[in-house]
Amino acid sequence: MRPETDEQFTIAARAIATAFLDRFAHMHLSRDEVANISGAALSEILAQQLGPFGAVERLRDLADTLEQQVLKDALDS
């Protein structure tokens, strides 16, 4: 299924995240190990799809988006 709405996009992203988290739980990894492997895996996927420079730009865009969401949540609470 190709996600065509924001809701479908969120469902797809959470399904992939859940699969990864389940696998990490079976591996008995620490939170730090999970974060390191997840970041490396995401970087590898992006680099294979977008090339190294495209991956760096996409990671910057993601970081900016996450920062905006965190700051908005902090201000709203």
N, C-alpha and C positions, 0 to 999 in steps of 0.2 A: 504494500500500500504506500503510495506516495502521499505524504501529508500535504493537504491543500488548504487547511485552515489553521489558525493559531492553536486551536484545541487539539487537532490531529498532530500538529508538530510537537506540542507538549507531551501528548500521550506517547508518541514515538521516542522522544528523547528520554522520558522516564522509563520506558520499557528497556531501552539499551542500558541505562544507568543501573536498573534493577538487576539485569543479567550480570553486569560487571560486579556489582556489590555482592551478589550471591556467590559468585566465583571467588571473590576475595575472602568472604567469610569462610568458605571451605579451606582456603589456604592459611587461615588464622593469621592474617597480616594485621599489623598495627595501623592506626589511622594515618600515621606519617608514611608508612610503606604504601598504603592504598593511594594516598595523595601523590606520591612520587611516581608510582606505576601508571596511575590514571593520566597524569600530566604528560608523561613520556608517550603513552599510547595515543593520546589526543594529538600531540605534536607529530607523531609518526603518520597518523592518518591524514592530518592536514597537509603535511609535506608531500605525501604521495599524491594527494589530489590537487594541490595548488602550487606545488614547488616550494622550495625553502623560503623565498621572500614572501610569497603569498601566505604561507603558514604563519610567518612572523606578523604580518599585517592582520591576519584574521585573529590571532591570539591577542593582539593589542586591542582590536575592536571588541572582542569578548571581555577583556579586562575592563575596558571603559564602560561597557554596558552593565557589567556586574557591579562596578563601583557606583554607578548612578543609581542602581536599584537599592544597594545597601544604604547609601546616603539618604535616598528618599524614604526608605523604611525607618531610618533613624530619626529623621525630621518629623515623620508622621506619628511616631510613638511618644 
